[in-house]
Amino acid sequence: MSVGCDTNISEHDFIRLVNFVKAGYGIDLEGKQFIVQSRLANYVADCGFRNFSEYLEAVFDDNSGREVANLINRLTTNHTYFMRESEHFDHFREVFLPQAEKAVKDHDLRIWSAGCSFGNEPYNLAMCLDEYFGFRQHDWDLKILATDISFNALRSAARGVYTENALHDLPEEWRRKYFEQRSHGLYQVKESLRSKVIFKYHNLMEEIGFKKKFDLILCRNVMIYFDDDTKSHLCRRFYDVTEDGGYLYIGHAESAPADMPYVKQKPAIYRKEVSGK
Ligand SMILES: C[S@@+](CC[C@H](N)C(=O)[O-])C[C@H]1O[C@@H](n2cnc3c(N)ncnc32)[C@H](O)[C@@H]1O
């Protein structure tokens, strides 16, 4: 850490930062001053800023987007793991896929993992798809879209390398089938499965410009950091890009907005009613 750097955040600067992150990314950092300070202190000092105010000015003035991307990498909470909230994977295999197989006539199944973090969620879905469709998958387009605002998380997700521990909750057969061992207890998702997931930067606060509607959107443990208004707008936008009869999965610890346009099917599982019903 460089000498003479004051990494304490003043109340005024903290409010400026909270407002900036909330307006641009939806994440509500209010009351998290200590966490924010601890996540940024080393970086601010190592980069030679004299104090936090100077660092903030660099973030606000940065036209390259690099400083902001760095800030977001540090402030997002990317905790994730395989088989998280396994009820969703049960529903996916037992309800969603049999319905979709009948309903999706052009065989272009559209699944979006929104806020995918390190990729565990979309790879987990890809494993379920591979198992469910087997040889039939050659007649289908089963690519999964996976998006996030953290470039660090997206880079790591695209590599698909995990520790042996991280694979613990996956069935033994899947570990053998979908991963290959690399050095030092690390395992990489096989290329055949990695090629089924398309990772992209997308900020959920911005317009959803993807070409076709989705049969399933997963936005799990992301809205937990958003306030009610932001959640409500986002669910409305998700709804507009969901096919009739399509689903939204949210995290079990998250509450749906009061004006949730989808119909609740089960805890954390919502459906867009088929028109005419
Ligand atoms: C806790 S992780 C959840 C990962 C995964 N969905 C799960 O349930 O395990 C939340 C992720 O949401 C991302 N995120 C937060 N705000 C976002 C936004 N405005 N747009 C896109 N992703 C966002 C974060 O970068 C982080 O990777």
PDBQT file of the ligand as one rigid body, heavy atoms in Angstrom, charges set to zero:
ROOT
HETATM    1  C1  LIG A 301     -24.798 -13.731  -6.213  1.00  0.00    +0.000 C 
HETATM    2  S1  LIG A 301     -24.486 -13.833  -7.928  1.00  0.00    +0.000 S 
HETATM    3  C2  LIG A 301     -25.736 -14.995  -8.442  1.00  0.00    +0.000 C 
HETATM    4  C3  LIG A 301     -25.218 -15.991  -9.452  1.00  0.00    +0.000 C 
HETATM    5  C4  LIG A 301     -26.221 -17.074  -9.863  1.00  0.00    +0.000 C 
HETATM    6  N1  LIG A 301     -27.358 -16.510 -10.531  1.00  0.00    +0.000 N 
HETATM    7  C5  LIG A 301     -26.651 -17.872  -8.672  1.00  0.00    +0.000 C 
HETATM    8  O1  LIG A 301     -27.803 -17.782  -8.244  1.00  0.00    +0.000 OA
HETATM    9  O2  LIG A 301     -25.825 -18.623  -8.144  1.00  0.00    +0.000 OA
HETATM   10  C6  LIG A 301     -25.174 -12.276  -8.529  1.00  0.00    +0.000 C 
HETATM   11  C7  LIG A 301     -24.603 -11.850  -9.868  1.00  0.00    +0.000 C 
HETATM   12  O3  LIG A 301     -25.426 -10.802 -10.403  1.00  0.00    +0.000 OA
HETATM   13  C8  LIG A 301     -24.593  -9.901 -11.101  1.00  0.00    +0.000 C 
HETATM   14  N2  LIG A 301     -25.283  -8.593 -11.229  1.00  0.00    +0.000 N 
HETATM   15  C9  LIG A 301     -25.524  -7.684 -10.272  1.00  0.00    +0.000 A 
HETATM   16  N3  LIG A 301     -26.107  -6.589 -10.799  1.00  0.00    +0.000 NA
HETATM   17  C10 LIG A 301     -26.264  -6.839 -12.128  1.00  0.00    +0.000 A 
HETATM   18  C11 LIG A 301     -26.781  -6.084 -13.221  1.00  0.00    +0.000 A 
HETATM   19  N4  LIG A 301     -27.254  -4.825 -13.055  1.00  0.00    +0.000 N 
HETATM   20  N5  LIG A 301     -26.777  -6.638 -14.454  1.00  0.00    +0.000 NA
HETATM   21  C12 LIG A 301     -26.265  -7.891 -14.628  1.00  0.00    +0.000 A 
HETATM   22  N6  LIG A 301     -25.745  -8.651 -13.640  1.00  0.00    +0.000 NA
HETATM   23  C13 LIG A 301     -25.735  -8.120 -12.403  1.00  0.00    +0.000 A 
HETATM   24  C14 LIG A 301     -23.335  -9.840 -10.239  1.00  0.00    +0.000 C 
HETATM   25  O4  LIG A 301     -22.210  -9.390 -10.973  1.00  0.00    +0.000 OA
HETATM   26  C15 LIG A 301     -23.203 -11.303  -9.777  1.00  0.00    +0.000 C 
HETATM   27  O5  LIG A 301     -22.330 -12.040 -10.591  1.00  0.00    +0.000 OA
ENDROOT
TORSDOF 0
